[in-house]
Amino acid sequence: MTTPTPDVLSEAEQGRCQEFFPTTANSIQNNIIHHLMSFQGRDPERSGASDIYKALAFTMRDIMVEKWIKTQKTYYAKEKKRVYYLSLEFLIGRSLSNAIINLGLWDEVKQAVEGLGYSLGEISEQEEDAALGNGGLGRLAACFMDSIATLKIPAYGYGIRYEYGLFNQQLINGYQVESPDNWLRYGTPWEFERRVPVFCVQFYGKVTTYQDEKGCFRTKWIDTEDVMAMPCDMLVPGYKNDHVINMRFWAARASRELDLTHFGEGDYIGAVQHKVSSETISKVLYPPDHNYAGQELRLKQQYFFVCATFQDIMRRYKKKNAMFDDFNDQVAVQLNDTHPAIAIPELMRLLLDVEGLNWEKAWDVCTKTFAYTNHTLMPEALERWSVDLMGKVLPRHLQIIYEINQRFLDQVAQQYPGDIDKLRRMSIIEEGYPKMVRMAHLAVIGSHSVNGVAALHTQLLKERTFKDFHALYPDRFNSKTNGITPRRWLLTANPELAGLINSRIGTGWEVDLEELRTLEPLADDPEFREAFWQVKLNNKKRLTDYIQLTTGVEVIPETMFDVQVKRIHEYKRQLLNALHVIYLYQKFVSEPDLELPPRTVIFAGKAAPSYWRAKLIIKLINAIAEVVNHDPRIGDRLRVVFLPNYNVSQAELIIPAADLSEQISTAGTEASGTGNMKFALNGALTIGTLDGANIEIREEVGEENIFIFGLNAEEAAFERIRNSRTPEQICRDNPEVAEVMEALADGSFAQGDRNLFKPLVDSLMSPHDQYLLIRDFESYLACQQRVNEAFLDQQCWLRMAVLNVARMGKFSTDRTIRQYANEIWGIPV
C-alpha cells in the first residue's frame, strides 16, 4: 500500500482520514476482516495466524497514519524546529505489541483477536524482527525514537532499509555458521514505500570549476554514476499521546529501471547488471569490510543515506525559507556515531556548490547544525577511510575535507605555535601509507556538541581519546548517559511485572520512570517479594520452554539464571564467564557436597563473520556445554546454554527471566551499555566491572545491591603498562586458576585436542593481554562467591532485586532525550 506524504494530501483528504478509524474491539475486528479480504485476498474463515497478523498490523498502521498526519500538520502550522537523527542502525525488533501498547489499545485488540479464535501472543509471534540494526547502537536509536514520539519532539529518524540484516546465526557442531537474514522475504506491513520524493545520489566522477553569472568561481561535480534513493517510512507512536513520528529508511534503486543505452546496444545483461550493482547499496547491513570492495560498499552506504537525507531536509526547509540565515533555528542534526559523519562535507557541498554561500557562512551554518554522539573508546572502532578510496568514490567531498582540515590546522597552529606533533595528532588526515581520513576528528571539528554516553565514557573521551580537542574546545564536550524505553523493556517485555507494579503504585511510571521509587518500601514487604518471585518464576518457565524447543537442553526454572547476552567480542569478556563455568564444573565434580546454588548459565550473541577469535569463543562455550550438560555427576546443578540467533524478540524473552546480569567488560572499554539497564529494570542483579554505565547504576541502586569486581579504568590502564602480575604468576600463586587454565589447555573440552583452543589459551596467558582476563579472574571468582551466598538467601536476593527495579528511574530514554533536546538541540521539553 502506498500512501502520499502529508505534503500531497489536500485539507479535505486529511480531514476524511481523521474520521476513518474508530478503535472499539468490534471496529478493530471489522478492520482485520476488511484487510484480510481487500489487501490479502483471503477468506476470513480460512485464514491462518500469519494472515491475521498482517491484517492486524495494517489495522494498527491505519490508526497510526491518522495520528501521524495530524502530527505533521502541527509541525508545519507552528513552524517548529525539526530534529534529524541520523543512524546507520535502528534495531527496532517487532512492532506489533509495541504499537498496540503505545496506542493504548491492548484490551480492545486482545478482545478482537480472541473473537477471531486466536490469542494475541500467537499472533505476535508471526512477526519477523526488522533486521535494520546489529546491537546496542541500533537498539539505542530505536529507544530514542520511542521517547522522542512520547515527548512530542518534532523529529525524524533516518537510515537505510536493509533488505538483509546482519545474518542468521546457526550453531553447527558448536560453531557459528552464517546464513542470509532475509527478513523482507514476505514483505512487511509496517512500511510505506514512497514513490515521491525520490532523490539522486552521485558517486565517482570528477570535479570542475566554472564562473557563475556574478563572476564567482564555483565547483561542479560531474560525470558521476547515479543511484536513486527511494524513501520507506515506518511509523513510531508515542505512548498514549496521539503523537506519531516516522523513521525514513532509504532503499537504493537504479537511476533508470534498466539503462536504455545498454538496450540500444543489444546488451540486456549489461542493463541488468547495472541495476543490480546500483541496488546492492541497501542490500546488506554491514557488508564485510576486510577487503577493498567491502570498504567501498560501506562508504557508499554511508554517503547514500546521508545524501538522500540532506536532500529531504533541504526540500522541507526550502518550502518556507529561501535564505539560510534561519537554518539552525529550523534544523538540528544528530550524528549517531561516526557512520553519518560524511554529512558534514555533504552539507558544505550543498551550501557552497548548490546554494552559493561563501565558505565562512557555510561553515558557521554547518557547525551550528551538527551534534556528534561518540559510542566507542576502542581505537579500531573509530572509523578511518583511505584518502585514495575517498577520492575515488567522493572526489568533491575529499576536496572539502582537505579545506576543512587546512583551516582547522591553521587555527591550531595559531593557538599552539611550533607544536608540530599536536598538528599531526589533531589532523583529520592521518599521514602514513596509505593516508587515512579520520572520521571521528571530522565529526568533532564539524559539530557544536560532542557527547559521550556515560559519565566515565565522557571523562575518558576528554582525557584520552579526544584530549587535544577537549583542550581546544572545552565547552563542546558533554555527557548524555544512555537509557532504555520502559514501554518496550518493561511494559511490553514483562507484562506480569508491569501488572504487579500497577497493582501497588498505579500507572504513570511508564512516562516518568522515577515514580518506581515508590516501590522501595515494598522491598521489605514479604507478600510483595513473594509476588515478585512468582512473576520472575513464570518468566523463567517461559524461557525454559524456549530453551528446550530451541536447543533441546532441559533446565530447571528454580536454578539461578546467570545471563550474558550481547555481541561476542573480546572486550566484553564472554571468555571470562566461560572460565568461571569451568571453575564451577570442577567444583561440582571435586566437592559434590559443597553448598553452591545450582546455575543455568545462558549465553547469546553474534560474532562478526570475519572475527575468528570471537567465533572460537562461541565454539568454546558450546564445547563446555557439551561436556557439562552430559556429565551425570553434575545432574541439574549446572547447565550451560548458548541460544542461537540473538535478536530483540529473544531479548524480550530472556531479560525478564534473568537472575544475574553479566556486565563484565574490561574497565575503560565499554562506552555505556544498555543491556545492563534492561536487566536491572526487570529485577536481575548485576555482576560487573566499574565500566560504562555500571558506575551510574551502582550510584543509583546502592553498592550493596550490585556485585562489583576487578580493576577500575585507571588501574586497568596502568596495569597494561606496568604488568604487576602476569598470568603466569597468577597461575603459580592460585591453584584454582591454574586448574581452570590446565583444563582449557589439555583438551578436556575438545575431546583431547590440545590445539583447538590453543589461540585462546595463548591470549589468556600472554602478559600483553589488553583485556586483562586472568588479571581480573581472581576478583571475579571472589565476587561470584558473594553472588552464591546472596542467592542462597532468597529473601535477601529478592529485596535487592526489588530495589534494583525501584531505583532505575534515571535510565529511561525519556530523561536522555530531554537532555538532548534541552541542552543540544535547542528544543525545550
N, C-alpha and C positions, 0 to 999 in steps of 0.2 A: 504494500500500500504506500503510495506517495502522497504526502501532504505538502502543500505550498508553505513557504515561510510566512510569518506574520506580515512581512513587507508586501506580500502578494494578496493576502486576503482583504476583501473590502470590509468596511464597517458593518454592513448588513450581514455578511457571511460570518464575521466574528461574533456578532450578536446571536445568530442562529446556533453556532457551535456551542455557545454557553447554555443553551436550553436543552441540549440533546440527552444528557446522561443523568437521570435520577439514580440514586445509589441505595435503594432498598434491596433486600435479598431477592425479592421477586424480579425486580428490574435487572439485577445483575444476572440472574439465571436466564432471563429472556435474551439478554445481550449475548451470553455464552452460546445459546442456541442459534441466535442470528449469525454469529461469527462462524459457527460450525457449518452452517449452510452456505452463507454468502461468500466467505473468504476461503473456506477449505473444501466446499462441495461435499460435505459429509452428512450422512443421515444421522441425526442425533441419537436414534435408537441403536445404531450400530457403531457408534464412536467409542474409541478407547481412551485411556488416561492421557496419552500424548496429544490426542485431538482436543480433549477438554483443556489441557494445559495451554495450548496455543490460543484457543478461543478465550480463555480467561485472561491470558496475557494481553490480547488485543482489547479486551473489555477494559482492563486497568489502564492501558495506554490511551484509550479514548477519553477516559476520565482525566488523565494527566494532561492530554492535549488541550482540553478546555481551560485548565488552570494555567498551563504554560502560555497560551495566547494572552490571557489576562495579565500574566506577569510581564510579558514582553511589552504590552501596551503601556504599562506603568513606567517602564524604563524610558520609552520614547516620550511619553507625555511629560514626565518630570525631568527629562534630560539628565539622567543620573550618570555618574561616573561608573564605568564598567571595569571589572577585573577580568583579565585573561590569564588563566592558569595553564601554562604550557608544560606538558609532561609526556615523555615517551612511553609511559606506562599508566594504565588505570586498571588495577586488578579488582574489578567490581564483583566477580563471582556471579551468583544467581541474583536475579532481580525481582522475582515474583513476590516472595514473602516480604521482602523489604518494602516493596511498593505498597502492598496491601496494608502493612502496619503503618507506614508513614501517611497513607491516605485515610487512616482511621476506619478501615472497613473490614477488620478481621472477622468480627462476628457475622456480618452480613454475607461476606464471601464464603465463610465456613458453612453457613446455612444453605447458601445457594448451591455449593458443590455437593454437599451431602444430599440435597434434594435430587441431584442427578445420579446418586448412587456411589459417590466416591468420597474419600477422606481428603482433606486439604494437604495433609502430609504426602499422600500418594501422588497427588497432582504436582506438588512442588518438586518431587524427586525426578520428574520428567525433564527438568530444565538442565541444559548444559551450562557449565561455568563459562562465562565470557573470558576468553583467553587473551586479554588485552594487556597483561602485565605478568611479572615474574615473581616478585617478592614484596618486601617491605615498602620500597619506593612507590610501587603501583598501588598497594593497599592503602598507604597513607593518602595518596591522591584521591582514591575513592572515598575514604572517610572525610576528607576535606570537602568534597562535592556535597556530601550529605549535610555537613554542618553549614556550608555556605547557603544551601537551599533553606535550611531550618532557620538561619539567622536573617534570611531575606536580603542577602547581599547580591547586588547586580553583578553576576559573574558567569563565565563560561569556562568549561574545561576543553582543552584542545589536545588532540593526539592523533594516532594512526589506527585505522581499522585493519588490524592484522587478520588475514584470512586463516593463518595458522598460528597457534600460540607457541610457547617455548618448546615443548614436546610432551608427549605422553610417556610416562616413565613406567616401564615394566621391570620386574626383577626376574631374571633367568639365571638359575644356578647361583643366586646371590649377587649377581652383577646387574648394574643399571643398564638397561637397553632402551634406547630412544626410538620412538615412532612418531609420525606426524600427529599434531593435535588439531585436527580439522573440525574445530568447534562450530563452524558455519555450514557443515555439510547438509544440514536440514534447514538452513536459514535461521533467522532469529526474529521473533515477533516484536522485539523491543526497539528496533531501529527504524528510522525513516531514511531511505536513500533519496537524496535531493538531486534533481536534475539542474537546479539553479540554486545558488551560484556555483559554477564550476570554474576553476582558475588554472591558468597555465604556469607551470614551474619549469624553469630553464636549467640546463646543465651544459658543461663543457663550453665550446665556442671560444671566442676571443673578444678582446676589449679594444675599442677605438675611441678617439676623441674627435670632437667637432665644435664649431662655434654656433651658438644659438642666435636667435634674431636680435638679442641685445649685445652680441659681441662677446659673450662669456663662453669660456671653454667648458664643455660638458663631456661626459663619458657615456658611451653606449656599449652594451653587452650584446654581441651579435653572433650569428652562425651557430646558434645553440641547438641542442637536442631537447625537445619539449615533451613534457608529460603533463597530463591533466589531473587535477586533484578534485575528486567528487566528494562532497560532504555527506556524512551519515550521522544523523543525530540520535542520541539516546537521552531520554528524559530522566531527571532526578527530582523526586518530590521532597519538599521539606516536610517536617513532622507536624501533621495536623494543622497546617497554616495556609493551605490553598496556594502556596508558592511553589512553582516548578521551574527549574532551570534545565539547561541542556549541556551535554558534552558533545562536542563536534569532532568526529573522527574522520580523517581523510583517507579515501581509497584512491589508489593510482589507476588511471585509465590511459590508454594510448591517446596521443594527440589527435589522431583520427582513428576511428574504429579499426580500419585496415588501410594502410597507406596506398593511395591510388597510384602513386608513382610506380610502386612495385607491380601493381596490376597491369599498368600500361606496358611494362617491360616483360610481362608474362611470368613474373616471379611471385606466385602466390605464397610460396613457402617463406620468402623474404618478408612479405607483408605480415604474415602470421608471427614470424619471429620478432619483428619489431613490436608488435602488440604485446607479446609475452614478455619481452625484455622490459618494456615500459612498466608493466603491471607487477613485475617482480618486487618493486619498491615496497608495496604494502602487503606482501605475501606472508612474511615470517617475522615474528618478534625476535630480535637479536640474532641476526644471521651470524654464523661463526666468523670471527674476525682474525683468525690466526694466519690468514693469507691476504694477499693484496686485494683480490676480488671481494672478499668478505668485508674488508675495511672500506673499500669504495662503496659497497652497497649500504653499509651502515651510515657513512657520511651522507650519502644521497637520501636515506630515510630521514635523517635529522633535518637536512635542509628542506626536503619535500614538505614536511608538515609545518615547519616554521614559515616558509614562503607562502604557502596557501593560507595559513592563519593570518599573516600580516596583510594579505590582500583582503581578507574578510574584515579585519579590523579597520583598514582604510575605507573599505566600502561603507561600513557602518558609520564611521566618523564623518566622512565627507557628505553624508546626506544633509547635514545641517551646518557643516563647517568648511569654509573654503581655505582658510589660513591655518597655520599650525601653532599660533600663539597659545591656544587653549588646549592643545593636545594632552598635556599632562593633567589637566583638570577633568579630562574625559576618559583617559586610558591609563590603566596600571597593568603591567605585565610581570607575572611572577615566573621565574625560570626554576623549574623543579629539577635541580642538579645541573650538570654541565651539558647534558644532551641537547637542550634547546639554545645553547649559548651562541650558536651561529646566527640567532635572531638579532644580535647586536650589530654586526656588519650588514645584515639584511635591512634593518630599519635605516641605517645610514645610507645604504644604496638607494632605497626608495626616496628618502628625503633629499639626497644630493642629485641623483640621476633622473628621477622622475618628477619630483616636486620642485627642484631648482633652488633649494635652500643652500646658503653658504655653509662651510664646514663648522664654524663656531656655533651657529644657530642649530644646525642639525645635531651636533654632539650634545648640546645643552638639552634638547628635547629627548635625546636618546638616554642619557644618564638619569634624567628625571622619570623616565618611563619604566626602566627595568629595575627589578629586585631579584637577587640570586639567593637560592637556598642551597647550601652545601650539605651533602649527605654522607661524606666519607672522609676518613683520615688515612685511608690506605693509598700510598703514593701511586700504585699501579692502577687505581681506580679513577685517578684524576686524568680525564681524557686528554690525549695528545694526538694530533694528526700531522702526518708528514707534510712539509711545505710543498713537495712535489705533487702529492695527492690533492691537496687543497687547490693548488694552482691549476691542476688538470680539470677537476670537477667544478670548481667555483673560482674562476680566474679573477673576476671583479672583486669578490669578497677577500681574496688574498691581498689584492692591492689596498683595500680599505683597512685590513688588519695591519698591514705594514705601516700605513699612515697613522692609525691609532697608536701603534707601538712607538713610532718615532716621536710623536708629540708627547706621549707619556714619558718616554725616557728623557726627553729634553727637560720635562718638569722635574723628574727625579734628579737629574744631573745638576740642575739649578739649586735644588734643596740640599743635595749631598755632593758637593763638588769634589771631583777626584776619586770617588768611590766606584771604581770600575767593577768590582766584584758585586756590589749591590745592583748595578745596572744589569749585570749578567743574570743574577738571581731573579730579578723582577721582570725581565723582558718577557713579552708574550712569545717571542721567538726563542726557542732553545737552540743554541748553537751546537753543532756536532754533525755526525754523519749517521742518518740524514738529519737535516734541520727539522724541528718539530714546532707546531703551533700549540701552545699551552692554553687549552680552552678555559680552564679554571681562572687563569690570570686575566684572560679576556673578560670573563664574567665579572670578576671583581672590579676591574677598571671601568667597565661599561655600565655599572649599576650604582644606584644611590644607596642601596641597602644590601648587606651580605649577612645572612643569618645561619647560625648553627641550629641543631635540632635537639639539643640538651645542654644543660649548663656546662658539664665537663667538656663536651664536644666543642662548644663555642670557645671555651677557655683554651683548649688545645689548638684550635684554629688560629687564635690570636697569638699564642706563644710559640707555635711550631710551624704549622702548615702555611699560614699567611702572615708570619711575623713582620716581615718588611712592609707589607701592605697595611697592616694594622697601625704600624708606626706612622705611616704616611696619611692614612685615613682613619683615625681612631673613632670618629663618630659614625662611620659607615657600618661597623660590626655590631651585631645584636644577637640575642638568643631567643628562640621560639621553641620551647620544648614540645615535642610531638605529642599526639594524643590519639584516641580512638573514638569512634562514634558509639555512644551507648545504645542507639537504636538498633544497630546491626549486632553489636557484640554483647548485648545483654538481653534486650527486648526480643530480638529475633532469634539469636543463637541459643538462649537459655530461658525459654518462656516460663518454665516452672519456677526458677529462681526469681524472675521478674514478678510472677504472680505472688510469691511468698512476700517479697518486698512490698508490693502494693497492699497486701492484706494487713501489713503492720504500720506502714508510714504513708500510704496513699500514693497517688500519682504525682507527677511534677518533676521527679528526678530525671525523667527521660530528656528534659531540656535544661535541667540545672542539676548536674551530677553531684554538686556539693551537698544537695539535700540528703544524700546517702549517709551523711554524718549522723543523722538522727537514728541510724541503726546501731550506733556504738553501744548504748546501754543494753541492747538485746544480745550482745556478745556474752553477757553474764546471765542470760535467761535460759535455763536448761531446756524449757519447752521449745524455744526458738532454735536453739542449737540442734535439737533432735529433728525438727522440721527441716532445718538447713541440711543436715546429714542425709535425710531421706531424699531430698532433691538431688544432692550430689550422687547418691547411690543409684537413683533412677537414671541419671545421665551416664553413669559408668556402665550400667546394664545395657543401655543402648549402644555404647561404644563396644562393649564386649561382643554383642551380636554382630556388629560390623566387622570387628577383627576376625571373628570366626568365619564369616562369609568371605572376607577378602583374602585372608592368609591361611585359614584352616587351623590357626593356633587357638587353643582353648585357654582363656584366662579367667581368673576369679575376681568378680567386681569388688569384693571386700579388701583385696590387696591394695597396697599403695600404688597408685598410677603415677609413675615418675616419667615425665614427658619432656622431650626435646624435639620440637618440630620447627624447622627453619631451613633456609638454603644450606647445603652442605659446603662448608668452607673451613680451611684450617684455622682461621682466626676465631671462628665460632666454637671450635674445640669439641665437636662431637666425639673426637678421639679420646678426650679426657673422660667423657662419660662412659665410653666403651671400656676404658681401662678400669673404671670403677665397677662395671659389670663383671669383669674378670675377677676382680678382688672379691666381690660378693660371692661369686660362684665358688671360689677357693675356700672362702669362709664357711659357706653352707656345707661343702664336702668335708672339710677337715674338722669342723667343730659343729656337728649337727645339732647339738643341744644349745648352741648359742642363741640368746634371745634377741633375734632381729625380726622386724616386721617383714612379712612377705611382700615382694615387689613385682610389679609388672612395669618393665622399662620399655617405653614406646618412643620410637624414632620415626620421623618422616621428613622428607625434603629431597630436592633435586640437586645434582651436581651438574655444572656446566659440561656439555659433551666433550670438550677438549681438556678438561681439568682432571687429568688421570689420577692424581693423588687423592682428590676428593672422592672419585669413583672407587678407588681402592679402600677408602674408609667405609663406604657403603658395603662393599664386599666383606670387610672385616666384621661389621655389625651383624650381617646376616650369617657369617660363619660362626660367630659367637652364639647367635640364637640357635643355630642348628645343633651345636653341642649342648648348650644349657637346656633347651626345651626337650631334649630327648634323653637326658640323664635321669634315670629312675631314682637316684639318690636325692635329687632335688625336690621331686614332687611338685607341689604347687607353690613352693616358696619363692621361686624366681622364674619369671618368664621374660623373654626378650622379643619384641615385635618391631619390624620395620614395615610401615604402611606405605605401599607404592602410590605414586602419582598424587602427591600432596597438592591441595588446592584450597580455595576459600571455603567451599562447602564441606570439605573434610575437616578443615579447621573448626568450623562451627559445630561439628560433632565431637571433636577431640577436646577442645579447650574447656567446655563446661564439665567434662568428666575428669579433668586432671586434678591430682592432689598436690604434686610437686612440679614446679616450673623451672626448667634448667636454663639459666641465662648466664653462661659461663665463659664468655669471650675473654681473651686476654685484655686486661685493663688498658685503656687507651686505644683500642682498635674499633669498637662499636660506636657508631655515631649516636644512636639513641636506642633503637629497638622499639617496637610497639607490641610484639608478642608478649613481652613481659607485662605490659599493661592489661592486655586481654585476659591473660591467665589470672592475674590478681583480682580483676573486676569480677571474675567468675569463681572466686573462692579458692584458688590454688595458692600455695605458699611458694615463695621464690628462693631458690638457691642460686647465688650468683656472685660475680665479682663486682668491685666498685667501678663499673664501666657504664657508659651511656646513661640512660635514664634510670638504671638501677639505683644510682645515687639519690635521685629525687624521689624514687619510690620508697627508699629507706627513710628519707626525711618525712614522708607523709604517713607511712604505716607504722613507723617506730622500729628502731633497730632490734627490739625484742620480738618482732613479728616477721622477720626476714632472716635468711641464713646467708651471711656474707663470709667469703673466704678469699685467700690469695693476695697477691701483690696489688697495690693500687697503681694508677697510671704512672706516677712519678717513680715509684720503686721499680716498676717494670722497665721503664726507660733506662734507669741506672743499671739494672741487672743485666741488660743486654750489653752494656759496656764493660762492667767490672766482673761479671760472671763469678759471683762469690761462691756459688755451689754448683758444680757441674752435675749433669745427670748421673755420671759415673760415681761421683762422690755420694750422691743421694742414695743410689742403689747399694753402695757399700755400707752406708750408715743405717739404712732402713730395709730389713729383710723382707717386709711385706711388699714394698715397692719392687724390690729385686725379683721376688717370686712372680709378680704380675708380668714384669718385662721378660722373664725367662719363659713363661708360658706363651707369650706372644712370639718370642724368638724361636722356640724349639719346635714349632709346627703343631702345637696342641690344638689349635683352631684352624688347621689347614691340612688335616689328615697326614700329619708328619712332614709336610712340605715346608722346609725352613726358609725357602726363598720367596714364597708368595707374599708375605707381609714384611720382608726384609727392608724395603724402602721406608715403611712406616717406623720400623724399629730404628733404622739409621737416623731418621729425622728426630725421633724422640730422644735418642741418646746423644745427639750432636750437641756440643757445648755452644753452638751458634743457633740453636732453635729459637727463632724470633718470637714464637708464640708461647714459649716458657711452660710447656705442658708438665714435664717432670718437676720443674721448679715449684709449680703450684699444686702438684698431685698430693703431697702430704697434707697440706692445708685443706684440700678438697675432701680427702678421706676423713679428716677430723670433723669437718663440717657435716659430712653425710652421717656421721655417728650422732651428731646433735639432732639431725633430721629423724633418725631412727628413734631416738629417745622421745622426741616430741610426738611422733606418730603413735607410739605405743600408749601414750596418754591421750585418748581420743577427745576427751572434753577440752584439754589444753589445746589440742590441734584445731578443734572446731572454733574455739574462741579466737585464735589467731586468724583463722580463715575468715570469720565474720568481720573482724576488724580490718582485714585487707580490703574486703568489699566496701566497707563503710568509708574508708579513707582514700578512695580512688578518684574523688571529685576533680582534682587538679588535672587528671589525664583525659579529659574529654576534649575532642577536637573543637567543640564549641568554644572553649577557652582559648585554644590555639588560634583559631580563626579570628576571634575577637581581637587578639593581639596583632595579628597580621593586618586586619582591617584598620584598626585604630593607629598603629604605630608605623606601618609601612605603606599601605595603600591609600591612606588619607580618606577613609570612609568611616565615619563614626558609627559605632554599633552599641 
